[in-house]
Amino acid sequence: MSPVSWVLQQLKALPRDREFQQMLQRLEDLKPPKAAALVLVHHLTRRAEAAERALEVFRSWQVPDDYPLTANSSAPSTDLMVVVGWHRFSD
């Protein structure tokens, strides 16, 4: 089992109490929205709309004219890694 799968299992085991719901809401309400946060919401809730929003966020990303494309800064790396590797950690 990968470390990411292990962490997701731990998060899925948390009680669905008020604190958990607040965490989900904060992830969904990030401004600007983050695909990685929305993918996490999808993994924890299985809500299709969270997955759809994650894809919309990633697809809408545009390289700014002055964006330094180097090995250390390409696309928004966290979102990119999550979206590309999404299928590897799905149930």
N, C-alpha and C positions, 0 to 999 in steps of 0.2 A: 504494500500500500504506500502511495506517495505521501509526503508530508502534507500536501494540500488536501488530499482526500481525508487524511486523519483529522486535520483542523476542521474541515467541513462537517465531519461526523460529530465532533465535539460541539460545534455550534448548533447542529440540528438537534442535539440531545438537550439543549437548554430548555427550561420551562418557558412556555409561551405566555409569560406574565406581562404586566404593564411595562416593565423596564425593557423587555425584549421588543415589544411593540413600538416603544419610543425609539429604540435603536433602529429598527426597520424604517420608521418614518423619517428619521434624520438622514439615513442613507438615501432614501428616495427624494428628499427635499434639497439635496446638495445643489448649490448654485455656484458655478455652472454644474449641470449634472455630470456624473462620472460613470462611464460604462462599467468599470470594475465594481463599483458600489451596487449598481443595478443588477449585475450578474449575481452578486452575492445575495441580494434580496430574492432573486429568482431561485437560486439554489436552496434557500431556506424556506421559501413559501410555495414554490412551484407555480407562481402566478405568471401567466404568459405575458401580461402587459409589462411586467418588469423586464423580461427578456427582450421584448419588442422595443422598449425604450432604450435599453442598452445598445442594441444594434443601431437604432436611430442616432444615438449620440456618437457612436464610433463612425458611422457612415457620414455624418455631417462634418467631421473634422477636416479642416483645410489647412494646408501648410501656409503659414504666414510668409509674406515676401521676405522678411528679414530673419526668418527662422534658421538657426545654424544647424544644418544637417551634417552631423558628425556621428562617430560611433557611440558617443555618449548621449546624444540628443537627436533622436529621429522623430517618430510619431510619439504621441503620449504613451510611453512605454508600458505603464501599468495596464492601461485600457487595452492596448494592443496585445499584450501577453495573455490577458484574460480572455479576450474574444477569440484569439487564435487557438488557445489551448482549452477552450470551453468544453469541447466534446470529450476531452481526456478525463475529466473529472465528473462527468454526468453519471447519474444513477442508471 
